[in-house]
Amino acid sequence: MQSQPHHAGPGPGMPAGHQAPPAGPTASAAAATRIFLLGLLAYFALHTILRVLVSDAVERDEAEQLLWTQQLALGYGTQPPLYTWLQWGVFQVAGVSVAGLALLKNLLLAGTYAFSFLAARTVLPPANAALCAASMLLLPQISWESQRDLTHSVLVTSLAACMLWQVLALLQRPTPARYVLLGLATGAALLAKYSAAACAALWLVALLAHRDTRSLVLRPAFLLVPLVVVAVLLPHGLWLLDHWADATGGTLAKMGAGTSNPLGWAEGVGLGLASLGQALLGFSALLVVVLALVCGRALWAGLRQPPAGPAGTVHRLLRRLVLLTLALLVLMVLAGASTTFRDRWLQPFLFMLPLLLLGALPQPGAAVLRRLGLAMALMATLVTVLLGLRVWHHGQGDDPDELNMPVRAFAQALAVQGLGAARLVADDAVLGGGLRLHLPQAHVQLTHDRAGHAALPWPDAGRPVVWVSQQADPAHLRQAVDQAALAAGRPPGAGQVQTVLVPYLHAKPGSAPAQLHWLALR
């Protein structure tokens, strides 16, 4: 996929005499861009509507946002605060609702594709750039898992795509304004997920590693980037200094860092490399296989001999970035810093694989473009249909999903008892977040906060406290309430556990109902 002629002078990484893409798109280029952006808007609008229709319950990440947005804070435990701030803002406009949850996520997902398209447009014609961006549908973590139940990873990937766009725009024409935009995108990415620090460091090394891109960092205007990043991060950074253990402990535990390994270093390295390999395959295998089938030998030829000029500079930069990412991940394993990897962690590092692969192609023929477009359309249709059916499918089987939880019926049962504005204490985030959705006047908290400390509330100022649980054994609820009573200097045994039996959403006749328990202290 070759670039179109450009009439402006070369920027860093663009050799003298080479012509880059046009500054002003032709009528056909503008039409192709408009078609892509309208299609993007329609696709994610459909997914927003679909999410509202399939269930009025919530997934775990959605539930956490419902709980955290009850108040604004500079930090929220193991995750940076930007997603929660944005969700709070959306709730002010759209109300605390499934629609508000779906709207923010789909706007961010659309942003990932749009920023990737804009990045590809710096070196490719609009139709080719649109196919590069649409090819992210072949990355299951972005097309499926991000729709199913992710929040912070969705935001950081969107901002990483914005960083990519700004870096490539700077290669095209370095201006102070673009350096400021890169600083804003980088700072926002760090406020989205702490792993963005590694992304930023890898970008810096990749730019410095070759003369074609080194001048971008060595310009005095580059100092604007860290200055803007510091300004964006300063409020949360001050909070982080006082909450470092709470912010990093959960992430390190998920990665297996700092845990004792009875098998020894070699076995731990083997476990980590196997997990990393599995994550890489899960993330990229579908994309590589489909592109290989559609593009044939041209794909391999393009990778062996990248194009000249700006497209080649971008290809080499992205290749360095991917290789540096893989090297960092392997070093983490060898150092014992990680024995477990999740493919969602790779999103902000490897989302640009379609541009790396397709950007190296020679000018494809119309047949190849049609096959690529058909593959993207089929993938988009498949994802949409499966997401629409999955709640029904889980309800019809013996494994009800979080979205099958009859939380609305449970909330109505509590409201009938005059507890709709109570202080609710839930033993599970999914249940607690769902109740906040349907009891907007209630305040909901978990039995344990994000740092793992037990929450032991007791009625005050006449506002009842209602403990709720979805565990099969109500004895757990009784034990938690008695613990709270002892902490408040009260005798145990207060209140009586009540059980509500409600069918799961879309459950087939005769299926076991959900058992939801509550105990009110007035």
N, C-alpha and C positions, 0 to 999 in steps of 0.2 A: 504494500500500500504506500504509494509515493506521495509526497507533498505537492501542492500546487505552487506556481510561481509567486514570488513575493517582490514587492517594489521598494521595500524599505531596506536600509542598510543592515549589515549583519550585526548581531549582538554577540555576547560571549558564547562560545561553543558553536558559532556559525562561521565557518571559514570564509574569508574574503572571496568574492566572486560567486558564492553560492546564493541562490535565490530561495527565500523562505515563503511560507504560505501568505496569501494576500491579506493585507490589512482590512480592505473593504470587500466583503463577500459579494459574489455575483448574485443575480436574482435567483438562479437555481440553487446556489449554496444557501441563501437565506431561506428558500422554501424547504430544503432538506432539514435545516436546523429547526425550522418552525414545526415541521411534521414530527420530528423526533421529540421535541419538548412537549408538544400536545399529546403525543402517544404516552409519554412518561406521566404526564398529569392524569390522563385517563386511567392508566394502569393502577396507579397508586390511589386514586380516588375510588376505584372499584374495590381495592383491598381495604380501604377505610370503611366503606359501606359494608363489605362482607364481614369484617370483624365485629361490627355492631350487630349484625343480624344473627351470627352463629351462636352467640352466648352472651348472657349478662353476668357471667362469672369472670374471673381473672386468672391469668397465669402468675407464676411466682414473681417475676420481675415487675410485672404490672402492679401486683399487690404491694410490693415494697414501695413503689412510687406513690401509691395511694396513702400509705402510712407516713412516708417521709414528708410529703407535701402538706401535711397538717400544720407545719411551721417552717419558716425559712431559717436556714442556719448556714454557717460558713463551711461546715463539713458534715458528712453523713457516714461515719464509720469507715468501712474499707473502700468506699467509692468516693471520688471527687464529686462536687456538688452541682456541676453545670446541668446535667440532665434533669435533676430534681428542680432546679431553678426554672428551667424551660417548661417543665411539666406544670409547675405551680402557675406560671404565666398563662399557659393554655387553659388551665382549669378556671382562671379568672374570667376568661372569655367564653369558653364552651361549657363551663360547669364541670363538677366532679362526675365524670361519666366515662363509659367505655368509649364513646365517641372522642372525648378529649385524649384518652390514652392512644387510640388508633391514629388520630390526626397527627400528633407529634411524631410518632414513629414513622409514619408513611411520608411525612414531609422530610424527615432526615434521610430515609432511604432514597427518596426522589433526589435529594441533594447529592447523595453519593454518586448516582448515575449522571446527574447533570454536571457535577464538577469533573468527573472522569471524562465526560464528553468534551468539556471545555479544554481539559488538559490535552486530549487527543487532537483537538482542532488546531493546536499550535503546530502540528506537523502533518496532519492528514486532512483530506477533503471531508466535508460534512458527512456523506454517506458512510465512508469508512470509519470515521470517528464515532458515528452512532452505533455501528456494529461492534466496535471495541467496547463501548460503554454497555451496550445491551448484552455482551458476552459475559458480564458478571452474573447473569442469570444461570450460567453454568457453574458457578461457585455455590454449592449448596448452603454454605454458611451464610451467604448474603441473600440468596433468593428464597430459601426456605427457613432456616433457623432464625434469621433476623426477624422474619415475619412472625414466627411461632412464639418466641419468648426471649428476646434480648432487648436491652435498653442502652446501657453505657457503651457496649461494643458497637452498636449501631451509630451512636453519636460520634465516637472517636474515629470510626471508619469514614464517615461523612467529612469530618474535619481533616483527616489524612488525605482524602481526595482533594480537598480544597488546598492543602499544602502542596500536593503534586501539581495542581493547576498553577499555583503561584510560582513554584520553582521553574516550571517550563515556560511560563510567561516571562519570567526574569531572564531566562536564557535567550528569549526572543528579543526583549527590550528591557534592560534594567533601568528602572526608575525608582526614586525614593518612595513613591506611593505604593509600588508593588512590594518593596521591602517591608513597609508598614503592614500591608495586608498579610504577608507571610508571617510576620510576628504575631498578628492577631489570630491567625489560624493556628499557629503553633501553641500560643498561650491558651487558646480555647480548647485545643486537643488535650493539653495537660490538665485542664479543668474537667475534661470528660473522662479520662482514664489515665492512671499513672504510667502505664506502659508506653504512653506517647513520648515519654522522655527518651526511651530507647529508639523510637522512630526518628525523633529529631536528631539524636546523636548519629544514627546510621546515615541519615541524609547528609549531615555535615561531612562525615568521613567520605561518603561517596562523591560528593562535590569536590572535595580537596584532592581526591585520588587521581585526577586526570587533568591535564592542562586545558582541555576543552571546556571544563566547567569550573576550574579553580578560581579564575578571576572573579566569578560571581561572589565568592566568599571574601576575597581579598580587597574588594572595593570598600572605601570608607562608609558608603551608605549601608553596608551590611550590619554595621553597629546598631542600626535602627531595630533590627530583628530582636536581639536579646533585650534591648531597652523596653520594647513593647511587651515582650514576654514577661519580664519582671513586673511591669505595671499591671498586667492582667492577672498575674498570679499572686500579687502581694497580699491581698486580704486572706485568701485561703491558705497561703503559705504561712502566715502568722498563726493561724489556727492549727496547721499541721505540725508546727513545732511543739505544741502542747499535747498533741494526740497522735504522735508518731506510731506508737505501738498498736493502737486501735486501727489506724489507717493501713498498716502494712501486714499485720499479723495474719489476717484472713487470707490474703493473697499468697503469702509465702507458704501457708499451710496447704492451700490448694495445689501448689506446685510441688509439694513434697520436700521443700527446703527446710533444713534444720531438724528433720525427723531422723531418728536413729534407724539405721539400716542393718539388720542382723546378717544380711547376705554379704556385706562387704562392698568395697568400692567398685570392683569389676562388675559384680552383679547389679549394683545400682546403676552403673553406666549402661549396661545392657538393657536394663528396664527403661531407662530414660531415652535411649536411642530408639528402642522399639516403639515407645509411646510417641516420640517425635515423628518417626517414619509413618506411623498410623495416622497422625494428625495431618501430615503433609499430603498423604494420599487421599484422605477424606476431603481435604480442602480443594485439591487441584486436579484429581484424576479425571473427573467428568469433563472438565474444560479441555484438558490435553487430549483426551480420547476423541471428543467431538470435533475439535479443530483439526486433529490429524486425519480424521475420516473425511471431513469436508474439504480441507485444503490440500491434502495429499502431500506429495514430495516438495511442493513449493514452500511449505512451512519449514521443513528441515533445511532447505536450501537458503531460505531467508535468515534463519538463525545462524547458519554457518558463515554467511557473508552478508552482514547487515547493510542497509542502504547507506549511501553517502550523504553528506550534508547534515542539516538539523535532525532529520529522522534518525540518522546513524548516531548522532551525539546523544539523542534521547534514549535510543536503544541501549547504547553502552552504559549510560548512567543507570538505567533501570536494571540492567544485568548486574552491574556492580552492587546496586542496592539489594537485590535478591541474594546474591552470593554472600554479602556481608551479613544479611539477616540469618542465613543458614549457618554461617560460621559462628555468629553470636549464640544461636540456639545450641549448637553442638558444644561450644565452650561452657555454656551453663550446665550441660549434662556432665561434662568431664570434670568440672569444678564441684560437682555434687550439689549445685544450687537448684536443680530440678530433676525429678524423676517422673513427672507427670505433665503432659501437655494436652490442652484442649484445642480443637481446630478453630474454635471461635477466637482464640488468642492471636491467631495468624491474620485475622481480617485486616487490621490497619497496616500490616507489613506487606501482604501479598495480594491485596485487592487489585493491584495494577498488572497482574499477570496477563490479562487479555491484551493490554496495550503493548507489553513486552513481546508477546507472541505475534499478534496480528500486525503490529507496527513494523515488524521486520519483513513482512511479505513483500515480494515484488507486486507491481500493479495487478490486482486480481481481475479476472474476467467477469462478465456479467453473470455467468453460470455460478461461479463461486460465491458471488455476493448474494444471489438468490438462495443458494443452499444455506448460507450463513443466516440470512434473514428468516428462512423457514425454520431452522433449528431454534432460533431465539423465540419465534412465535409459538412453536410447539412447547418449549420449556415454560414460557409464561403461562400458556393455557393449562399445562399439567400442574404447575404450582398453584394456580388459582383454584382449579377444581379440587385438588387434594386438600388444600386448606379449608375449602368450603365444606368438605365431607368429613373431615377428621373428627369433629366433635360428635357427629352422628355415629360414626364408625366406632368410636370408643364407647359411646353409650349403649350401642347394640351388643357389644362384647362384654367380657368379664373384667375389663380393665378401665373403669371410668377415669377420664382425664381431669385435670384441674378445672377445665372449662365445663365439665359436666356437673360440678358441685352446685347443688340447689341452694345457693347462698341467699337468693332473693326470698325464697320461702322461709328460710330460717330468720332472716331479718324481719319479715312480716310477723312471724310468731313472737319475736321479742317486742315488736311495736305494740302488738295486741296486749301484752302484759304491762304496757306503760313504760317500757325500757328503751324507747327509741332515741332518747337523748342521754342515755347513761354513759358512764365511763366503762368501756369494754376492754377486757384483758383477754387476748387470744393466745393460744399455745402454738399457733401456726400463722405465718404471714399471709398465706393464701386465704384463709378464713377471715383473718382480721382485715385485710385489704378489701375483700369482697363486702364485708359488713359496713365498712366506711363508705363504700360505693352506694349502698342502699339505705344507710342510716346517716345521712349527712349531718345531723345535729349531734351525733355521738362523737366522743373522742375515743380513738382506738389505740391501744398499745399492745406490745407482746409481753409474754411472761418473762422473757429475757431480752435485754436490749442488744444493740449491735455489738457491744463488747463482751457479751455473754453474761452480764450481771443480771441477777434475778430482780424482776420488778415486783414489788410487794405492796400494791396500793390498798387502801382501806377507805371506806366511805367518809367523805368530809363535806361540809356545807350542804348537807341534805341531798347531795347527788349520789345515786346508787352506783355501786361497782358491780359489773356483771362479768363473771368469768365464763368464757366459752371455749369449747374444745371439739375437735372432730376425731379424736382418737377413739378407737373401738371400746376401750376400757374406761369408764367414767371415774374409776378410782384415781387416775392421774389428776383429774380435775379436783377431786376431793383433797388430795395430798397438797396441791398447789395452794388451795384456799386455806388449808390449815397452817401451812408455812407462813402465809401472809398474816394470819390471825396471831400467831406466836410473835412475829416481828412487830406487830402493833400492840402487843401486850394484852391480847384478847384470848379467851379460851378457844380451842379448836372445836370443830363440829358445827360452826354457824352455817345456816342456810341448808338447802336441800338441792341435790343435783336433779335437774329435770332433763329429760331426753326427748328430742324431736326426731321422728322418723319420716324422711322425705325422699321420694324417688329421685334418682339422678336424672339430669336433663337428657332427653332422648333415650332413656333406658327402655329396654324391651320388657313386656309384661312378665311378671314373676321374678324380676331381678331383685336382689337384695337392696334395700334402700340405704341411703346415707344415714348414719347415726350421729346426730349433732347434740351436744350437751351444753347446758348452761346452769349457772348457779348465781343468784342475785343476792347481794348484801346491801341492805338499805340503812 
